[in-house]
């Protein structure tokens, strides 16, 4: 249970930092980042497997790069669901999903030893 809470906070920090790094992603507060991390976690657990399953041919043809499109779509979807968090366009969503992944990976490697 503690691992899940730590990962949730790591993702919230990554989302909050990404909003401050990229001009096209806006967040009002760290509380909104925590809510976005929760929504993004739920969406990744429920919707992402379905999208990945139905897009397997695209994922294979693009050698996995289509997963960036799926991640960006889910980030924009989370922005629609959470007040106080917005993504200007799909390009910013792709950049945001990549930056969130990198920051989350770095923080996870630091805290999950």
N, CA, C and O of each residue as an XYZ file, in Angstrom:
452
protein
N       0.822     -1.203      0.000
C       0.000      0.000      0.000
C       0.862      1.263      0.000
O       0.555      2.240     -0.682
N       1.952      1.223      0.782
C       2.836      2.378      0.859
C       3.507      2.640     -0.486
O       3.725      3.790     -0.867
N       3.833      1.560     -1.204
C       4.449      1.700     -2.526
C       3.523      2.452     -3.486
O       3.980      3.285     -4.269
N       2.240      2.161     -3.423
C       1.264      2.825     -4.293
C       1.181      4.308     -3.969
O       1.128      5.141     -4.874
N       1.170      4.642     -2.690
C       1.120      6.060     -2.293
C       2.380      6.817     -2.719
O       2.305      7.960     -3.171
N       3.534      6.171     -2.570
C       4.787      6.811     -2.998
C       4.784      7.027     -4.498
O       5.179      8.093     -4.972
N       4.344      6.029     -5.253
C       4.295      6.171     -6.713
C       3.303      7.260     -7.125
O       3.547      7.989     -8.087
N       2.206      7.372     -6.414
C       1.211      8.409     -6.688
C       1.813      9.792     -6.464
O       1.626     10.692     -7.283
N       2.532      9.965     -5.364
C       3.185     11.250     -5.099
C       4.296     11.548     -6.099
O       4.484     12.699     -6.493
N       5.029     10.523     -6.511
C       6.066     10.708     -7.530
C       5.432     11.185     -8.832
O       5.939     12.112     -9.464
N       4.343     10.566     -9.231
C       3.661     10.982    -10.458
C       3.104     12.399    -10.334
O       3.145     13.169    -11.293
N       2.585     12.742     -9.160
C       2.082     14.106     -8.946
C       3.218     15.119     -9.056
O       3.044     16.182     -9.651
N       4.368     14.799     -8.493
C       5.534     15.691     -8.611
C       5.974     15.813    -10.063
O       6.328     16.902    -10.515
N       5.954     14.706    -10.793
C       6.343     14.734    -12.204
C       5.375     15.586    -13.022
O       5.802     16.334    -13.901
N       4.096     15.481    -12.745
C       3.090     16.283    -13.455
C       3.254     17.761    -13.118
O       3.196     18.614    -14.004
N       3.457     18.061    -11.849
C       3.632     19.444    -11.413
C       4.891     20.052    -12.029
O       4.867     21.194    -12.488
N       5.984     19.297    -12.040
C       7.230     19.788    -12.634
C       7.090     19.975    -14.139
O       7.598     20.948    -14.696
N       6.411     19.055    -14.790
C       6.210     19.158    -16.236
C       5.421     20.412    -16.591
O       5.712     21.076    -17.586
N       4.430     20.727    -15.783
C       3.632     21.936    -16.039
C       4.482     23.194    -15.902
O       4.197     24.204    -16.545
N       5.506     23.144    -15.083
C       6.382     24.301    -14.947
C       7.492     24.324    -15.994
O       8.061     25.381    -16.267
N       7.805     23.172    -16.581
C       8.844     23.097    -17.608
C       8.286     23.458    -18.977
O       8.918     24.207    -19.722
N       7.112     22.937    -19.319
C       6.528     23.130    -20.647
C       5.493     24.254    -20.623
O       4.661     24.326    -19.718
N       5.554     25.118    -21.616
C       4.635     26.261    -21.688
C       3.206     25.870    -22.052
O       2.273     26.603    -21.725
N       3.013     24.745    -22.713
C       1.689     24.370    -23.182
C       0.878     23.551    -22.202
O      -0.250     23.162    -22.507
N       1.430     23.280    -21.027
C       0.717     22.524    -20.000
C       0.603     23.418    -18.774
O       1.595     23.973    -18.300
N      -0.609     23.549    -18.272
C      -0.875     24.467    -17.160
C      -1.546     23.723    -16.010
O      -2.422     22.884    -16.216
N      -1.114     24.051    -14.796
C      -1.722     23.465    -13.604
C      -1.825     24.553    -12.546
O      -0.933     25.392    -12.417
N      -2.918     24.533    -11.789
C      -3.159     25.606    -10.823
C      -2.465     25.387     -9.494
O      -1.997     26.348     -8.883
N      -2.383     24.130     -9.023
C      -1.808     23.884     -7.704
C      -1.281     22.455     -7.631
O      -1.531     21.633     -8.512
N      -0.547     22.184     -6.555
C      -0.060     20.821     -6.353
C      -1.224     19.882     -6.043
O      -1.167     18.695     -6.365
N      -2.269     20.403     -5.425
C      -3.460     19.593     -5.181
C      -4.079     19.108     -6.485
O      -4.545     17.973     -6.578
N      -4.078     19.975     -7.486
C      -4.573     19.567     -8.800
C      -3.657     18.505     -9.399
O      -4.132     17.589    -10.071
N      -2.357     18.617     -9.164
C      -1.414     17.611     -9.667
C      -1.671     16.257     -9.019
O      -1.565     15.221     -9.676
N      -2.004     16.262     -7.746
C      -2.330     15.001     -7.059
C      -3.582     14.388     -7.667
O      -3.648     13.177     -7.878
N      -4.571     15.221     -7.947
C      -5.805     14.725     -8.567
C      -5.546     14.218     -9.988
O      -6.095     13.191    -10.389
N      -4.716     14.927    -10.746
C      -4.372     14.479    -12.101
C      -3.644     13.141    -12.036
O      -3.906     12.255    -12.850
N      -2.732     12.986    -11.075
C      -2.013     11.718    -10.933
C      -2.979     10.582    -10.629
O      -2.822      9.478    -11.149
N      -3.970     10.843     -9.797
C      -4.975      9.824     -9.488
C      -5.796      9.466    -10.724
O      -5.971      8.290    -11.043
N      -6.295     10.485    -11.411
C      -7.104     10.253    -12.615
C      -6.271      9.561    -13.693
O      -6.748      8.631    -14.344
N      -5.038     10.009    -13.883
C      -4.177      9.406    -14.895
C      -3.866      7.951    -14.547
O      -3.797      7.100    -15.434
N      -3.680      7.669    -13.272
C      -3.460      6.285    -12.852
C      -4.665      5.404    -13.128
O      -4.521      4.278    -13.604
N      -5.848      5.913    -12.832
C      -7.071      5.144    -13.092
C      -7.309      4.956    -14.585
O      -7.687      3.871    -15.028
N      -7.088      6.013    -15.357
C      -7.273      5.928    -16.805
C      -6.255      4.959    -17.410
O      -6.592      4.183    -18.304
N      -5.013      5.003    -16.924
C      -3.992      4.075    -17.419
C      -4.307      2.632    -17.045
O      -3.940      1.708    -17.771
N      -4.977      2.435    -15.928
C      -5.317      1.077    -15.508
C      -6.529      0.523    -16.249
O      -6.624     -0.686    -16.461
N      -7.456      1.395    -16.645
C      -8.714      0.923    -17.239
C      -8.738      1.097    -18.758
O      -9.024      0.146    -19.487
N      -8.442      2.297    -19.233
C      -8.607      2.606    -20.656
C      -7.385      2.202    -21.486
O      -7.533      1.711    -22.605
N      -6.195      2.404    -20.951
C      -4.975      2.157    -21.720
C      -4.869      0.722    -22.244
O      -4.521      0.542    -23.411
N      -5.154     -0.313    -21.431
C      -5.050     -1.674    -21.983
C      -5.979     -1.916    -23.176
O      -5.623     -2.640    -24.106
N      -7.145     -1.320    -23.147
C      -8.084     -1.477    -24.267
C      -7.525     -0.794    -25.518
O      -7.556     -1.362    -26.610
N      -7.015      0.434    -25.348
C      -6.433      1.153    -26.485
C      -5.221      0.425    -27.051
O      -5.053      0.342    -28.268
N      -4.382     -0.097    -26.173
C      -3.200     -0.830    -26.633
C      -3.613     -2.087    -27.382
O      -3.038     -2.404    -28.423
N      -4.597     -2.802    -26.869
C      -5.042     -4.025    -27.533
C      -5.544     -3.750    -28.949
O      -5.187     -4.462    -29.887
N      -6.370     -2.717    -29.101
C      -6.940     -2.442    -30.413
C      -5.970     -1.751    -31.363
O      -6.241     -1.658    -32.561
N      -4.850     -1.266    -30.848
C      -3.890     -0.595    -31.727
C      -2.601     -1.388    -31.889
O      -1.586     -0.828    -32.302
N      -2.618     -2.668    -31.576
C      -1.415     -3.498    -31.706
C      -0.807     -3.429    -33.108
O       0.416     -3.334    -33.211
N      -1.588     -3.472    -34.196
C      -0.951     -3.363    -35.516
C      -0.190     -2.039    -35.702
O       0.897     -2.029    -36.279
N      -0.755     -0.932    -35.218
C      -0.066      0.358    -35.334
C       1.200      0.390    -34.478
O       2.217      0.962    -34.871
N       1.119     -0.227    -33.317
C       2.286     -0.271    -32.426
C       3.408     -1.075    -33.068
O       4.576     -0.694    -32.987
N       3.056     -2.177    -33.698
C       4.069     -3.006    -34.354
C       4.682     -2.278    -35.548
O       5.902     -2.264    -35.706
N       3.848     -1.677    -36.383
C       4.346     -0.987    -37.586
C       5.233      0.200    -37.223
O       6.214      0.472    -37.915
N       4.899      0.904    -36.149
C       5.683      2.082    -35.764
C       6.776      1.747    -34.753
O       7.413      2.641    -34.195
N       6.987      0.451    -34.522
C       8.010     -0.018    -33.583
C       7.820      0.559    -32.185
O       8.790      0.884    -31.500
N       6.577      0.680    -31.776
C       6.247      1.129    -30.431
C       6.013      2.620    -30.277
O       5.569      3.061    -29.218
N       6.300      3.406    -31.302
C       6.130      4.853    -31.181
C       4.671      5.267    -31.056
O       4.376      6.356    -30.564
N       3.755      4.411    -31.497
C       2.340      4.739    -31.368
C       1.917      4.792    -29.898
O       0.897      5.397    -29.567
N       2.696      4.162    -29.020
C       2.402      4.244    -27.585
C       2.505      5.686    -27.087
O       1.819      6.060    -26.136
N       3.353      6.495    -27.719
C       3.421      7.923    -27.376
C       2.101      8.617    -27.679
O       1.650      9.474    -26.919
N       1.492      8.243    -28.786
C       0.200      8.819    -29.159
C      -0.859      8.424    -28.131
O      -1.675      9.253    -27.728
N      -0.845      7.173    -27.713
C      -1.808      6.711    -26.707
C      -1.593      7.460    -25.393
O      -2.556      7.914    -24.775
N      -0.349      7.591    -24.964
C      -0.058      8.311    -23.719
C      -0.492      9.771    -23.807
O      -1.036     10.317    -22.846
N      -0.254     10.403    -24.948
C      -0.659     11.796    -25.127
C      -2.179     11.929    -25.097
O      -2.718     12.856    -24.493
N      -2.859     11.002    -25.747
C      -4.321     11.021    -25.721
C      -4.846     10.888    -24.298
O      -5.779     11.593    -23.912
N      -4.257      9.996    -23.522
C      -4.707      9.802    -22.143
C      -4.398     11.019    -21.274
O      -5.160     11.336    -20.360
N      -3.290     11.703    -21.551
C      -2.978     12.928    -20.818
C      -4.006     14.017    -21.132
O      -4.459     14.724    -20.232
N      -4.373     14.150    -22.408
C      -5.413     15.120    -22.769
C      -6.761     14.727    -22.172
O      -7.529     15.595    -21.756
N      -7.050     13.453    -22.125
C      -8.295     12.986    -21.527
C      -8.343     13.329    -20.041
O      -9.378     13.754    -19.527
N      -7.215     13.141    -19.354
C      -7.147     13.508    -17.936
C      -7.326     15.008    -17.763
O      -7.924     15.451    -16.782
N      -6.811     15.799    -18.712
C      -6.974     17.258    -18.640
C      -8.435     17.656    -18.797
O      -8.870     18.653    -18.221
N      -9.194     16.890    -19.566
C     -10.626     17.168    -19.703
C     -11.384     16.862    -18.416
O     -12.391     17.504    -18.119
N     -10.907     15.893    -17.659
C     -11.618     15.452    -16.466
C     -11.290     16.266    -15.214
O     -12.093     16.315    -14.282
N     -10.125     16.903    -15.184
C      -9.673     17.585    -13.964
C      -9.658     19.095    -14.187
O      -8.990     19.596    -15.092
N     -10.401     19.807    -13.351
C     -10.351     21.268    -13.383
C      -9.019     21.724    -12.798
O      -8.528     21.147    -11.828
N      -8.444     22.754    -13.389
C      -7.167     23.264    -12.909
C      -5.978     22.666    -13.629
O      -4.833     22.978    -13.301
N      -6.233     21.806    -14.608
C      -5.161     21.202    -15.405
C      -5.565     21.269    -16.865
O      -6.662     20.847    -17.233
N      -4.678     21.800    -17.699
C      -5.016     21.905    -19.121
C      -3.782     21.650    -19.982
O      -2.647     21.926    -19.592
N      -4.052     21.121    -21.150
C      -3.027     20.881    -22.167
C      -3.503     21.595    -23.419
O      -4.613     21.353    -23.894
N      -2.656     22.484    -23.963
C      -3.099     23.335    -25.073
C      -3.438     22.565    -26.343
O      -4.482     22.812    -26.946
N      -2.579     21.639    -26.763
C      -2.849     20.881    -27.984
C      -2.163     19.524    -27.918
O      -1.513     19.190    -26.927
N      -2.315     18.754    -28.977
C      -1.805     17.387    -28.979
C      -0.286     17.337    -28.965
O       0.294     16.419    -28.386
N       0.364     18.303    -29.590
C       1.824     18.363    -29.576
C       2.361     18.529    -28.161
O       3.330     17.880    -27.767
N       1.712     19.413    -27.403
C       2.105     19.594    -26.005
C       1.795     18.347    -25.189
O       2.503     18.043    -24.229
N       0.761     17.636    -25.557
C       0.423     16.402    -24.844
C       1.497     15.341    -25.077
O       1.858     14.612    -24.152
N       2.008     15.248    -26.300
C       3.091     14.297    -26.584
C       4.339     14.682    -25.803
O       4.958     13.837    -25.157
N       4.710     15.961    -25.863
C       5.883     16.421    -25.118
C       5.684     16.211    -23.620
O       6.602     15.780    -22.922
N       4.495     16.514    -23.134
C       4.201     16.350    -21.719
C       4.271     14.904    -21.269
O       4.796     14.608    -20.195
N       3.748     14.006    -22.078
C       3.787     12.595    -21.691
C       5.226     12.083    -21.636
O       5.564     11.257    -20.788
N       6.072     12.576    -22.544
C       7.477     12.163    -22.519
C       8.197     12.728    -21.297
O       8.951     12.014    -20.636
N       7.968     14.013    -20.993
C       8.631     14.641    -19.847
C       8.140     14.024    -18.544
O       8.940     13.767    -17.644
N       6.844     13.783    -18.430
C       6.307     13.140    -17.230
C       6.932     11.759    -17.046
O       7.285     11.382    -15.928
N       7.069     11.016    -18.122
C       7.666      9.682    -18.029
C       9.109      9.738    -17.551
O       9.519      8.952    -16.698
N       9.876     10.670    -18.104
C      11.284     10.771    -17.719
C      11.422     11.202    -16.265
O      12.189     10.601    -15.512
N      10.692     12.233    -15.863
C      10.776     12.705    -14.476
C      10.296     11.628    -13.513
O      10.907     11.414    -12.466
N       9.218     10.956    -13.854
C       8.693      9.897    -13.005
C       9.699      8.750    -12.893
O       9.870      8.185    -11.813
N      10.356      8.406    -13.983
C      11.358      7.345    -13.973
C      12.534      7.718    -13.080
O      13.001      6.901    -12.287
N      13.016      8.961    -13.209
C      14.152      9.411    -12.399
C      13.777      9.413    -10.912
O      14.528      8.906    -10.080
N      12.623      9.979    -10.587
C      12.198     10.017     -9.179
C      11.959      8.613     -8.626
O      12.299      8.336     -7.475
N      11.387      7.742     -9.422
C      11.157      6.361     -8.969
C      12.476      5.647     -8.714
O      12.600      4.892     -7.750
N      13.452      5.880     -9.565
C      14.746      5.220     -9.353
C      15.448      5.759     -8.116
O      16.241      5.045     -7.501
N      15.173      7.011     -7.737
C      15.775      7.580     -6.538
C      15.102      7.072     -5.267
O      15.780      6.815     -4.273
N      13.794      6.925     -5.284
C      13.049      6.624     -4.062
C      12.683      5.159     -3.886
O      12.296      4.762     -2.786
N      12.787      4.362     -4.899
C      12.389      2.950     -4.787
C      13.588      2.015     -4.807
O      13.594      1.035     -5.552
N      14.583      2.297     -4.014
C      15.777      1.430     -3.964
C      15.565      0.265     -3.077
O      16.463     -0.562     -2.920
